[in-house]
Amino acid sequence: MSFAADHQSQSRRLSGARRDDSGRVSGETPPFLVVDVECYAGHRGEETPRRFRLGDRNIEIVDVIDRWLAPDHRYFKVTDTSGDLYILRNDVIACLWEVTLFRSGDAFRTV
């Protein structure tokens, strides 16, 4: 996927976050799964996740269903190409992305 020349695609990496052996962030907040997220920076500079790496899988985001802001976090409710649902949380101070919710697309499909 290519983006217009005046937009930037950025990959956010962990910076100063502590992980335990399971790959989860340790600290005072509940441990969420830390992921590397590639974002699209729009014309106003806001970042929107486009894809992320979960373990050895690259997950392509098809749709951002919702987004909301908290004082120190940004949340994105997204779906992938398989119809799976995720809520991604961006800690803007620590430059850290986490998966706070996952729901399989199978839960939404009828038999």
C-alpha positions as CSV (number, residue, x, y, z in Angstrom):
1,M,0.0,0.0,0.0
2,S,1.4,3.4,-0.9
3,F,0.5,6.7,0.6
4,A,0.5,10.2,-0.9
5,A,3.9,11.9,-0.9
6,D,2.8,14.5,1.6
7,H,1.8,11.8,4.2
8,Q,4.2,9.7,6.2
9,S,4.0,6.1,7.2
10,Q,5.6,5.6,10.6
11,S,6.4,2.5,12.6
12,R,6.3,3.0,16.4
13,R,8.6,0.9,18.5
14,L,8.9,0.5,22.2
15,S,10.9,3.2,23.9
16,G,11.7,2.7,27.5
17,A,8.8,0.3,28.2
18,R,9.5,-2.8,30.4
19,R,8.4,-6.2,29.1
20,D,8.3,-9.4,31.1
21,D,9.1,-12.8,29.6
22,S,5.7,-13.1,28.0
23,G,6.1,-9.9,26.0
24,R,3.6,-8.0,28.2
25,V,4.3,-4.6,29.6
26,S,5.0,-4.6,33.3
27,G,4.2,-1.7,35.6
28,E,1.3,-0.2,37.4
29,T,-1.3,-0.5,34.6
30,P,-2.9,-3.8,33.6
31,P,-0.6,-5.8,31.4
32,F,-1.6,-5.6,27.8
33,L,0.0,-7.2,24.8
34,V,2.6,-4.8,23.3
35,V,2.6,-4.5,19.5
36,D,4.5,-2.7,16.8
37,V,2.1,-0.5,14.8
38,E,2.6,1.2,11.5
39,C,0.6,4.4,11.2
40,Y,-0.6,6.8,8.6
41,A,-0.1,10.5,9.5
42,G,-3.0,12.5,8.1
43,H,-2.9,16.1,6.8
44,R,-3.6,17.3,10.4
45,G,-0.8,15.2,11.8
46,E,-3.0,12.7,13.6
47,E,-1.9,9.2,13.5
48,T,-4.2,6.3,12.4
49,P,-3.0,2.7,12.6
50,R,-2.8,0.9,9.3
51,R,-1.2,-2.5,10.3
52,F,0.5,-4.0,13.2
53,R,2.7,-7.0,14.1
54,L,1.3,-9.5,16.6
55,G,3.9,-12.2,17.3
56,D,5.0,-13.4,13.9
57,R,1.8,-12.2,12.1
58,N,1.4,-9.0,10.2
59,I,-2.2,-7.8,10.6
60,E,-3.6,-5.5,8.0
61,I,-6.2,-3.1,9.3
62,V,-9.2,-2.9,7.0
63,D,-11.4,-0.5,8.9
64,V,-11.1,1.9,11.9
65,I,-14.6,1.5,13.4
66,D,-14.2,4.0,16.2
67,R,-11.6,6.1,17.9
68,W,-11.6,8.1,21.2
69,L,-9.2,10.1,23.3
70,A,-8.3,9.8,26.9
71,P,-6.0,12.3,28.6
72,D,-2.8,10.2,28.0
73,H,-4.0,7.5,25.6
74,R,-5.7,7.2,22.2
75,Y,-7.9,4.2,21.5
76,F,-8.7,2.7,18.1
77,K,-11.4,0.0,17.5
78,V,-10.3,-1.7,14.3
79,T,-11.0,-4.8,12.1
80,D,-8.6,-6.8,10.1
81,T,-8.9,-8.7,6.8
82,S,-10.3,-11.8,8.6
83,G,-13.0,-9.8,10.3
84,D,-11.3,-10.0,13.7
85,L,-11.9,-7.0,16.1
86,Y,-9.2,-5.3,18.1
87,I,-8.9,-2.3,20.3
88,L,-5.5,-0.8,20.1
89,R,-4.3,1.7,22.7
90,N,-1.6,4.2,22.1
91,D,0.2,5.6,25.1
92,V,1.2,8.9,23.6
93,I,3.7,9.7,26.4
94,A,5.6,6.4,26.3
95,C,5.2,5.9,22.5
96,L,3.8,2.5,23.2
97,W,1.0,0.5,21.4
98,E,-1.0,-2.2,23.1
99,V,-3.8,-4.6,22.2
100,T,-6.4,-4.2,24.9
101,L,-9.2,-6.3,23.4
102,F,-9.4,-9.0,20.8
103,R,-12.6,-10.7,19.5
104,S,-12.5,-13.3,16.7
105,G,-14.5,-12.6,13.6
106,D,-15.9,-16.0,14.0
107,A,-18.0,-14.7,16.9
108,F,-19.8,-12.4,14.4
109,R,-20.4,-15.0,11.7
110,T,-23.5,-17.1,11.6
111,V,-23.4,-20.8,10.6
